[in-house]
Amino acid sequence: MGLFTPTVDQAYLKYADLLLQHHRLLSENKDEADETMAVENEMTELWERLDAKQKRSLSGLGSDLNWIRREASPHPRGRTPEDATPLDYRALEQTKKNADWHGVLHYLRVCASKTPPLHLARLRAEAWQVVDLPAISRVFSDFAARLR
């Protein structure tokens, strides 16, 4: 189990599903809808049951989903291309080599500002598929297809 690998239990899976629902609702401009508020309330309650690794992983997923909603634009206060170092890229390659897919997802976030969006979406789709969360993988695959 890698440094970034969370316990994928029922709470983690439920929160990931809620994140996907939330992403879909926001993408449909339903920011103020009752359904969105209900999902947000459930996410808030569930958050307290997650451990630090789970929270880090799911926060990263939320950030990645927001990246899709921004149409691959970097976060305005996010990392700049200068922030990604050669050491970060070596860590990314090492996590790939070690098949540490949650580590890959982490370092893709670290290196995102220098990674072409299509490549980034495809790598995220691959990582989520390998960790056996196909619904998440599909969101990134679909986005990669749109970018093509």
TORZAKE-837813 format. One record per atom (N, C-alpha, C): x, y, z. Coordinates in steps of 0.1 Angstrom, whole numbers, plus 5000, padded with zeros to 4 digits. Example, Ala and Ser with C-alpha at 12.3 -4.5 7.8 and 13.67 -1.06 7.14 Angstrom:
513249435078 512349555078 513249675078 512849785071 513749895071 512950005079 
//
This chain:
500949885000 500050005000 500950125000 500750214990 501550334989 501250444998 502150534999 501950655007 500650725005 500150724993 498950804989 497650714988 497850584990 496750484988 495750485000 494550524998 493550525008 492950395010 492250375021 491450255023 490150275015 489950185006 488750204997 487650115004 486950175013 485850105020 484550175016 483450135023 482150175019 482050335020 482550385030 482550535032 483250605021 484450555017 485150615006 484350604993 483850484990 483050464978 481850554977 481150564988 479950654989 480350794987 481450844993 481850984991 482251004976 482950914970 483350924956 482150934947 481150854950 479850854943 479150994945 479151044957 478551174959 479351284952 480651274951 481451374944 481051374929 480851254923 480451244909 479051304907 478151274917 476751334916 476951484916 477651534926 477851684928 478451744915 479451684909 480051724897 479051734886 478251634884 477151634874 476151744876 475751764889 474751864892 475352004889 476552024893 477152154890 477352184876 477752074868 477852084854 476552114847 475452084853 474152114848 473652244853 474552324859 474152454865 473052444876 473052344884 472052324894 472652354908 473452454908 474152494920 473252514932 472152574930 471152604941 470052504942 470052394935 468952294935 468852224948 467652184952 467552104964 468351974963 468451914952 469151794950 470651814953 471151924948 472551964951 472851984966 471952054972 472052084986 472051954994 471151864990 471051734997 472351654996 472951654984 474251584981 475351644990 475351784990 476351854998 476251825013 475051815018 474751785032 475251635035 474951545026 475451405028 476951395028 477551475019 479051475018 479651525031 479051635037 479551695049 479451595060 478351525062 478151425072 479151315071 479351265059 480251155056 481751185058 482051315055 483451355056 484051325069 483351335080 483851315094 484251165096 483751075088 484050935089 485250885082 485850975074 486950945066 488250975073 489350895070 490650925076 491451015067 492551055071 493351155064 493751115050 494150995048 494450945034 493250955025 492050905030 490850915023 490451055019 490551145029 490251285026 491151345016 492451315017 493451365007 493051314993 492851184992 492451124979 491151184973 490151194981 488851244977 488951404974 489751474982 489851614979 490551634965 491551544962 492251544949 491251514938 490351414940 489351384930 488451504928 488051564939 487151684937 487851794929 489151814932 489951914924 490051874909 490251744907 490251694893 488951714886 487851694893 486551714887 486251854884 486751944893 486652084891 487452134878 488552064876 489452094864 488552064852 487851954852 486951924840 485952034839 485252074849 484252184848 484852314843 486152334846 486852454841 487352434827 486952324821 487452294807 488952284806 489552224816 491052204817 491852324819 491152434823 491952554827 492452524841 493652574844 494252554857 493452644868 493552594880 492952664891 493552804892 492852914893 493453044894 494453064904 494352994915 495353004926 496152874927 496152794917 496752664917 498252674914 498852554912 500252544909 500552604895 501652664893 502152714880 503052614874 503352624861 504252534855 505652534862 506052644867 507352654874 507352574887 506152544892 506152464905 506452324903 506252264892 506552124889 508052104886 508652034895 510152014894 510451884887 511751874883 512151744877 511951624888 512151664900 511951564911 510451514911 509551604909 508151564908 507851474897 508451494885 508351414874 508951274876 510051274883 510651144886 509751064896 509151134905 508251064914 507051014907 506551094897 505451044889 505850914882 506950914875 507450794868 507650674877 508150704889 508350594899 507050534904 506050624906 504750564911 504150484900 504250524887 503750444876 504450314875 505850314876 506650194876 506250094887 505950154899 505550074911 504050034911 503350084901 501850054900 501150114912 501650224917 501050294929 500050394923 498950354919 498050434911 497450554918 497250544931 496850664939 498050764940 499250714940 500450794939 500550864926 500250794915 500150854902 499150964901 497950944907 496951054907 497451174915 498151154926 498751264933 499751344925 500651264919 501751334912 501251394898 500151344893 499551404881 499051544885 498451554898 498051684902 499251784904 500251724909 501451814912 502051864898 501951774888 502551804875 501551854865 500351874869 499251904859 499452034851 500152134857 500252254850 501252244838 502052144838 502952114827 502552004818 501351944821 500951824813 499851864804 499951824791 498851854781 497551804786 496451874786 495151834791 494651694786 494851674773 494351544768 495151424774 496451444775 497251344782 496851324796 496651434803 496351434817 494951364819 493951394811 492651324812 492751174810 493551144800 493750994797 494450924808 495450984814 496250924825 495350904837 494551014840 493551004851 492550894849 492050884837 491050774834 491750644836 492950624831 493650494833 493850464847 494250554855 494550534869 493250494877 492150564874 490950524881 490350394877 490650354864 490250224859 491050114866 492350134868 493150034874 492850014889 492450124896 492050114910 490550064911 490050024900 488649964899 487550054903 487650174898 486550274900 486150324886 485450234879 485250264865 484350384862 483450414872 482550534870 483350664869 484350674878 485250784878 486150784866 486650674862 487450664850 486650714838 485450674837 484550714826 484450864824 484350934836 484251084835 485451144828 486651084832 487851134826 488051094812 487650974808 487650924795 486751004786 485551034791 484651114783 485151254781 485851314791 486451444789 487651434779 488451334780 489451314770 488951314756 487851244754 487151234741 486751374736 486151444745 485751584742 486951674738 488051654745 489251734742 489851694728 489651564724 490151524711 489451604701 
//
